[in-house]
Amino acid sequence: MATTNELVIETFNRLLAACKASEQAFRIAAHAVQQQALRMALKQYSHQRGRMASELRMEVRLLGGEPEMLDGMMLPPGLAAVMSASDQDDEQAVLLRCVNLEEEICRRFQDALDDPSMPLELAVPLRRHAGDIRLAIERLRALERPLATGAF
């Protein structure tokens, strides 16, 4: 039976993989869109997810674990959807897939926070990251409206 520490390391590694997938998805999406404000937002979120991944990697090491990268980790299916939409030259579809991916990742963070075995001191960075992801979702949804109406 796994110890609480091992379970927390596993949870952080899953969140690390999700952040790396999100970082990659935003980078791909930023290259696929033409609208400048959208491109800048996507680049910003790519960098933000990279910083989140770095923090999670550090937490895993502080817990005595080894950070696992994307190899062997279950990637969010939303990454493939963002990649596919990026190939179709449809900014609205790219943005929608990014929002869907972020909602999925936000659920993963919330699941980790809802886990009663998550130590309180380790929940603090998870809450902060989940909040940042929720803000990104709100901003991306706000960018969706002008794209849908062609206001850009």
N, C-alpha and C positions, 0 to 999 in steps of 0.2 A: 504494500500500500504506500502511495506517495505521501511525503510529508507536506505540510502546509507550504513550506518554503519552495519545495519542488513544484507544487501546483501554481504558486505565484509566479515563479520563473517561467513556467509553461504559458501562463496567461500573458505575461509581459512579452514573451517571444511571439505569441500570436498577434498581439497588438503591434509589435515591431514590424512583423511581416505585412500587416494591413497598412501601416503608415508608409512603408517602402513602396507598396503597390500603389497607394494613393499619390505618393510623390511622383512615381513614374507616369501614372495616368494624367496628372496635371501637366507634366512636362510635355507629353505627347499631345495633349489637347491644346496647349499653348501654341505649339507649332502648327496646328491644324486650323486655327481661327485667324481671321483677318482683322476683326474689330479690335482696336487698340485697347480700350478699357477692359474688355474681356480677356485679351491676351495677357495684360499686366496682372489682372486678378489671378489668372491661372498660374502664372509664373510665381506670384507671391505665395499661393497655396502650396505649390510644389516645394518651395524653399521652407515653408512652415512645416510641412510634413517631414521633410528631411531633418529639421531640428527636433521634431517630436521623436523621430526614430533614434536620433543620437541620444536623447535623454533616456528613452526606454532601454537602449543598449547599455548605457551606463548603470541604470538601476539593476539590470540583470547581472552585471558584473559585481555590483555591490552586494547582491544577494548570494554571490558565490557561484553563479551559473555562467554558462557560455551562451552569448547571444547567437541565436540561429537566424540565418538570413532566409531569403525566399526559398532556397533549395529545401524541398521536403515539406514546406509549410503550405497549408491550404490557402491559395490566393483567392481574394474576393472575385467572384465572377464578373463584377462590375468593371474590372480592369480590361478584360477582353471586350466588353461592350464599348468602353471608351475608345479602345484601339480601333474597333470596327467602325464606329461613328466617325472617327478622325479620318479614316480612309474615304469616307463618302462625301467629304466637302460640304457638310451640313452643320453649320455652327449651332443651330438650335438643338440638333440631336447630340452633338458633343456636350453641350452644356447640360442637357437633361441627363445624359449618362454620368457626367461628373457629379451631379446632385444625387443621383441614385446610389453611386458608389459611396459618397460621403455619408448618406443616410445609413447605409449598411455598416460602415465603419463606426459611426456614432453608436449604433446598436451594440456593436462588439465592446465598445468602451463602457456603455451602460451596463451590459451583462457583467463585465468585470467589476464594476462598482457595486452592483447588486449582490455579488458573491459575498456571503457572510464570512468567509474565511480570508477575505482581503484585509490585510492589516491597515488600520486607519492612516498611519503615516505614509503608506504607499498609495492610498487612494487620493491623496492631495494632488500629485501630478496628473493622475488619470482624470480627475474632475476638471482640472485646468485644460487638458487636451480636449476632453469632450466638449467643454464650453467653446473652445476655439473652433472645433469642427461644426458645432451648431451655428456659430456666427458665420462661418464660411457658407454653410447651406443657405442661410438667410440672404447673404449677399449675392450668392449665385442665383437664387430665385428672383431677386430684384433685378439682376441683369437679364434674366430670362424674358421678363415682360417687354423691354424695349426690342429685343431680338424678334419676339413673336409679332410685334406690331410694325417692325421695320423702321423704328424710330432712330436707329443709328445712322 
